[in-house]
Amino acid sequence: MNKINYQRQLETVIEGIKAEGKTPRLLLHACCAPCSSHCLDYLSEYFDITVFYYNPNIYPEREYRKRVSEIKRFLGEIPLKNKVRLLEGEYEPRCFFGAVKGLEDIKEGGERCFACFRLRLKEAAKAAAEGGFDFFTTTLTISPLKNAAKLNEIGFEEGEKAGVSWLPSDFKKKNGYKHSIELSAKYNLYRQDYCGCVFSQRERQLQKENKEKEASQV
């Protein structure tokens, strides 16, 4: 089975937008400033963007607040063709824990993450539909550790349910991830060392401890 090239699909949409000479409204779900950096730099040329920060998975709350603050700072500093607004959703950890109930011990990158993706993209689709946006998408596909195919699959499904168009993406393509690293360095963006939830935090801490143990035995 041939893999779907979501970056190519995105480029096709953009070519259509350029031909029409319009600037459609895009609701961009964002997880953090570093992941948003390349996406905003790339998409603001063609879209009127509102960044939607809805991430009830992030733990602890001070980490959540720190990431919100960093996105606000970044939006105030980066020069973009079209002005970008920020819409912050509710911080609802109980919704996250409800969505992943029974999946707590699944390794990062599996079904627990997929349930988390759906929770956030469902809310993004709802906000996009209510706000009259032309498209919605997420910055999550910038990460080499995230399943872009699954994210796009869920995005299309939730968009269809809500009645709003999903903008396909695989932002890490065409050196997108590399560009996000460069922009993060340029703007001195805070880069966390775990995805966000308490389970990924614990998994990352365990990885660190194992590496330290292995190093001490050499």
N, C-alpha and C positions, 0 to 999 in steps of 0.2 A: 504494500500500500504506500502510495506516495505521500510524503509529508506536505501539509499545507504551508505555503510560504505566506505568513501573516504580514510580514514586512512588505512584501510585494502587493498584497491586498490594500494595505494602508497607502502605499504610493499611488495605487490606482484611484483611490478615493480622493487623494490630494490633487491628482491631475484633473479630476472632474471638477473640483472646487476652483482650481486655477482657471479652468476653461469658462466657468460660470461667472467668475469675477466677483464672487460673494465671500463673506466671512461668516461661516456658520458658527453657532454657539456650541461649545464643547464643555461638558462637565468631566473633569479629570480627577478621578479618585487617586489620592496620593497617600503613600505610607510614610514618607520621610523626605526631607530636603535633598539628600544626595540622589535618591532615586528620581526625584522630580526634576533635577537640574537639566539633564539632557532632554527629557521629554518636553519641558517648557521651552527650552532654547530652540528645539526643532519644530514644535507644533504652533508656537505663537505667531509664526510667519503666516499661518493659514487659518487660524481659528481665534475666536473670541473666547478665551478660556476662564472658567471658574474652577479653582482647585477645591475639591471636596475632600476634607480630612475626616474620614470616618474609620476609626481603627480601635474598636472595643477590645481587641485581642491584646493590645499592648500592656505590659506589666513591668514594673508597678506604675501607679498613676504619675509619679514624678517623671518617669521616663516618657509617658504620654505627653505631659505638659512640656517637657524639654523639646520633643520633636515638633510640637505645634509652634513653639516659640522660634525654633530654627527655620521652619518654613516661612513664617512671617518675616523674619529677618532677611532671608534669601530673596523673597519677593520684593522687598524694599530696596534691594541692592542690584539685582541683575537687570540690565537694560533689555527690554523686549519690545518688539514691534507693536504689539497690541497689549493694552493694560490687562493684567491678570488679577482677578478677585479671589478671595478665600472664603469658603463656606465651611464652617466647622460643624460636624455632626455631634450627636450626643455621645458622651463617654459611658458606655453601657457594658461593663465587664460581664454582668450576669447573662447578657445575650450571647456573648462569646462562649462562656462556659456551658450554656444550654445547648448551643449549636454543636459543640464537640464532645458532649457527654457520651461516655463509652469509648471514646477514641483517645483518651488521655495518654495511653502508653504506646500509641502508634508513632513510629519514627518520623522525624521531620521530613516533609516532602511527600507524605502519603495522604491517606484519607482525612486525617485531622486537618491538614492544611487545605484540602479541597473544600471541606465544610466551612472553614474560615473564609476562603475565597468567596464562596457563595453568599455567606452572611454579608460581607462587605459590598459585593457587587449587586446584590439584591437591593440594598439600601441606596446604592449609587443610582441604580436604574430608576428607583422610585423617586429620588430627588431630581433626577434629570427629567423625568416625565412631568412631575409637578411644576418644575421650573420652565418648562417649554423649551428645553435644549434640543438641538438637532442631533447631537451625538453624545455618547458617554464612553469612557474607557478608563484604564488604570495604568499607573506607573509600574505595577508589579512585574510586568514582562521585561523590565530592564535587567532584572537579576538573573545571572546564570544558574542560580539555585532554585528558581521558580519554574514551574511547568507551564510554559507559554501556551501550549496546545490546550491544556485543561482550562486555563484562565480564559482563553478565547471561546472555548466551548460553553463555559458557564456564562460568559458575557453575552453571547448570542442568545442563550436561553432566557436569561433574566431580562434582556432587552425586549425580546418578543413578548414576554408576559406583561411587561410594563408599558409596551407600546412606544419604545424609543429606540433609535438605531445605535447598535454597538459599533464602535470604531475599532476594527481589528488592529493588532499591533504585535510586534516582537521587537521592542525597543533596543534590546541588546545587539541586534544586527547592525551592520554597517558601522561598526565601531562605536555603537551607542553606549555600551557599558564603559568602554575606555574613555569616552568623552565625559561621562558622568564622574569618573574618577578625577579627570583633569579639572572639571568645574568645581568639584568638591574641594580640591586643593587650592584653587584660585580664590574661592570665597571662604575658605577655612571652615567648611561645614562639619558639623558634628556627625561622625559616622559610628553608629552603634555596632557592636560585635555579635549581635544575635537578632533574629528576625523581629521579635517583639513580644511573643507570649511567654508565659512562665515556663511552659514546657520546652520551648526552644532555648530559653535562658539556662534551664537546668542541663539540657543536652550539651550546650556549648561549654558550660562550666565543667562537666564531666570530661569532655574532650581535652580541655586545658589540663585538668588534673592528670589524665592519662599520659599526655605528652610530657608533663613535668616528671612523672614517675619514670617514664622510659628514658628521659634525658639523665636522670639521676643514677640510672643503672648502667649507663655506658661507661 
